[in-house]
Amino acid sequence: MSYHVNKEGFYGEYGGAFIPEMLYASVENLRSVYLDLIAEPAFQNEFKSLLKDYVGRPSPLYLAQNLSNKYGGQIYLKREDLNHTGAHKINNTIGQILLAKRLKKKRIIAETGAGQHGVATATVCALMGLECIVYMGSTDIKRQAPNVARMKMLGAKVVPATSGSQTLKDATNEAIRDWINNPKDTHYIIGSVVGPHPYPDMVALFQSVISEEMKWQLKEQTGDENPNYILACVGGGSNAAGAIYHYVDNTDVEIVLVEAAGKGINSGHSAATSVLGSKGIIHGSKTILMQTKDGQIVEPYSLSAGLDYPGIGPMHAHLIDTKRVQVLNATDQQALEAALELSRLEGIIPALETSHALAVLGQLSLKKKDRLVVCLSGRGDKDLATYIDYLNLDDKAHNKTDGK
Ligand SMILES: *Cc1c(COP(=O)(O)O)cnc(C)c1O
C-alpha cells in the first residue's frame, strides 16, 4: 500500500480534478505530460543545476544542539530558510517554470496570500523572461506591502482580488478565472499541494528534493537515513509534503503535522482545518476544508499569513484519515514564543509559519536517542514587523528563555 497518488489522481477518497468544463483541456494537457516531461534527463539536469546554483541547494541539515538539550532527542533542522527568496516555495516555482517553458507557455499566473509564493513566482519569471501576473486579495495587498514591492521590483503585475474577504481564496478564484479565459498561452503556477490533479502530486514531486536530501544527509551524519520523527507546519501542505515524500510509505518514521490554531481552536479565529473541517471540494479537489453546513467556506485565521488557508492538500487529508500522521496545533501566541526561543537558542530567526511546528516540540516527549527533523520552511525576515509588534523585544533584551 502506498500513500502516494494513484493513477486516477486520488489519495484514498481525496484529490481528483473537480473543475469547470472550461478548464478541462488545460488540466488534462498538464496531467498527460507532467510525469514524462519531469522525468526527461534534460529537464532533470536543468532543474538540479538551478536548485544547486540559483537556489543554493542542498540546504543544510543542522543538528540544533541547544534546542536538543532543552527538549531531549537529537533535533535536526532542515534549513529551507536558507534558500534563495527565503523559503521552500522556490523549489516548486523553479520546477513549474521549467515545465511551462516546455509547454511553450508565454504567460504565467499565480495566486498569493502573504506574497511568499508570489515573490517566488515573480523571481522565476524574471529569470526566464516570462510575463508574470500575480493575483492577491486587496486585504493582503495592504497587509503585505514589502512583498508587493518585491513582486513589482521583479517585474510582475500584481492584480487585486476584490471579491469576498479579499484574501487568498479569492485570489485563487481570480487566478482560476484568468486561466479559463487564457487556456492556450498561460500556465498557472499553484503554490502548494492543492488544486486539481495533477497539481498536488506535481508540487509534492518538486518539493520532494527536501526529503531526498534529508536521506543522504542523515545517513552521512548519523549512519541511518531514517529519522524517528519528521515535524512540519501545514498551510496547504507543500513543505510538509516535501519533507515526508520519501518517508511516507515507511511507517517506522513518525510524522507530526502542525496546524495554526490562531487565537484558539474554538475561538472562531483559527485555521486548524483537520479539527474544524469536513469533507468537501475546494479549488478543484476533494479534501478537508473549513465550511458551514451549507458548504460556504469559513474564513480561516492565523497571525501567520502562510497558514490561513481554509483547506489542506488531498494527500494530507488522506494521511490524517488513515492515521498515518499525527496532527497537532499551535496558537499565534505559542508560535511567537517558539520563534523567540529558536532565535535565542540557535541564532536562527524562523518564519512565523515554521514557528508553529517548533511550538509543539515540548509535547512530543522525545527520548534521548530519538532523531527528529523539523522542516524549517522559511526565515523570519518577512515577519519582523509582527515580531516587533507582539514580542516586547525591548523588555526581553537581556532575558534568556526558560530552561537555558
Ligand atoms: C507558504 C509557507 C508555508 C505554508 O505553505 P505549505 O504549502 O503548507 O508549506 C509554510 N512556511 C513558509 C515559510 C511559507 O512561506
PDBQT file of the ligand as one rigid body, heavy atoms in Angstrom, charges set to zero:
ROOT
HETATM    1  C1  LIG A 501       3.789  29.372   2.422  1.00  0.00    +0.000 C 
HETATM    2  C2  LIG A 501       4.563  28.944   3.595  1.00  0.00    +0.000 A 
HETATM    3  C3  LIG A 501       4.145  27.870   4.412  1.00  0.00    +0.000 A 
HETATM    4  C4  LIG A 501       2.840  27.160   4.221  1.00  0.00    +0.000 C 
HETATM    5  O1  LIG A 501       2.661  26.530   2.998  1.00  0.00    +0.000 OA
HETATM    6  P1  LIG A 501       2.790  24.958   2.815  1.00  0.00    +0.000 P 
HETATM    7  O2  LIG A 501       2.315  24.725   1.422  1.00  0.00    +0.000 OA
HETATM    8  O3  LIG A 501       1.926  24.307   3.836  1.00  0.00    +0.000 OA
HETATM    9  O4  LIG A 501       4.209  24.601   3.005  1.00  0.00    +0.000 OA
HETATM   10  C5  LIG A 501       4.953  27.472   5.459  1.00  0.00    +0.000 A 
HETATM   11  N1  LIG A 501       6.121  28.103   5.727  1.00  0.00    +0.000 NA
HETATM   12  C6  LIG A 501       6.552  29.145   4.983  1.00  0.00    +0.000 A 
HETATM   13  C7  LIG A 501       7.844  29.793   5.340  1.00  0.00    +0.000 C 
HETATM   14  C8  LIG A 501       5.806  29.600   3.886  1.00  0.00    +0.000 A 
HETATM   15  O5  LIG A 501       6.238  30.638   3.162  1.00  0.00    +0.000 OA
ENDROOT
TORSDOF 0
